[in-house]
Amino acid sequence: MNTARKIASFLLETQAVKLSPQKPFKWSSGWNSPIYCDNRITLSHVEARTFIKKALAKAIKKHFPEATMIAGVATAGIAQGALVADYLQMPFAYVRPKPKEHGMGNQIEGRIPEGSKVVVLEDLISTGGSSIKAAEALQAQGVEVLGMAAIFTYGFKTADKNFEEKNLKLVTLSSYSYLIDEALKQNYISAEDIELLKKWRRQPDKF
């Protein structure tokens, strides 16, 4: 089983992903969605957590060989980023959605050595908005951002376009398509659900 399929299988086994085509979930954006994904749940499962950590590290070494530091996107990317940074023996920092309103007013937590080449780590890519903002916060401080690595992507064309426009390379371990394939194999969903799931992927704002 390749990495993308194995990750998809872990997300289903640990119930980090829930699929409900007939009774969709409501996202904070207001979209109705047949899928709810919380990759943080994999942190509670040793086998899944270890596999994901090693897979992210391998992807970073392959696609960003010059990387010298990892930065996680708060909050979901913090734990995963710290695990990967420790495994790769690299410094780690994390980026908040906005500067703190008290104390030092930091948006970036941690110290980034001068000349660092940073890979931003995220757990999940939907439209890419929050991830890109984290990268831009680093760039605003003069940090060289090589790109981004994430566990899972919904594969929206909007996200691809957003990353291309910002000239940010994105590498993901698994995707919505692999997840649906695995869910069908494991009888998690029925063949009748497939068209609904594909329809949502094509027009997520009209589901």
Order of alpha helices (4+ residues) and beta strands (2+ residues): alpha-beta-beta-beta-beta-alpha-beta-alpha-beta-beta-beta-alpha-beta-alpha-beta-alpha-alpha
